[in-house]
Amino acid sequence: MKKSIKYTDSASKKLNSVLEKVKEQIADDIVNSKNYPGEELIEITASDIEETYRRLSIRNNKSTFYRKSKMIRMIIPVYFILGIMLTLFGIFRKDIMELIKNDKEGLMYSLTGFVISLTSAAIFYLYKNKENERRREYEKERRNLSKWISEIDLEKYDTEFLKDENASA
């Protein structure tokens, strides 16, 4: 069920100003991409607007479910690594205890290498996680914005905006 929306006067004015700014930004972007030396007229097509529109993004507020699932996605690899470490410690416990008692220098090299490997793996995982999150968010916003722009009748908006400008002048 689609809910009805009622804009207040100030909201309508603000929406019109925001749409005008977006329209100007789209036009500026297209002009910058089509700015060829010697041309005096730049023609903007519907496909130009659609392509520029795809790069627009509206950030959605994050829900608590999203934050919880993100935390779970980060904790699971930590538990996985901890489980592997405990398994290896159980298998090589006698060797590790002997290393601790007899070879302090070898122990330091082993622990330093382990910490460096663990840190780099964690940083790599966080980087990849953030990159995937941005990619999913971008795709979701692109789908939403494509749907939104297809619903806007730009010609109608242009004529209504011009009528409003002429009435206020």
Salt bridges, closest charged atoms under 4 A:
ASP29 OD2 - ARG55 NH2 2.29
ASP48 OD2 - LYS34 NZ 2.45
GLU131 OE2 - LYS128 NZ 3.73
GLU131 OE2 - ARG135 NH2 3.37
GLU133 OE1 - LYS70 NZ 3.78
GLU137 OE2 - ARG59 NH1 2.53
GLU137 OE1 - LYS62 NZ 3.10
GLU139 OE2 - ARG142 NH1 3.65
GLU141 OE2 - ARG59 NH1 3.97
ASP158 OD1 - LYS23 NZ 2.36
GLU160 OE2 - LYS156 NZ 3.89
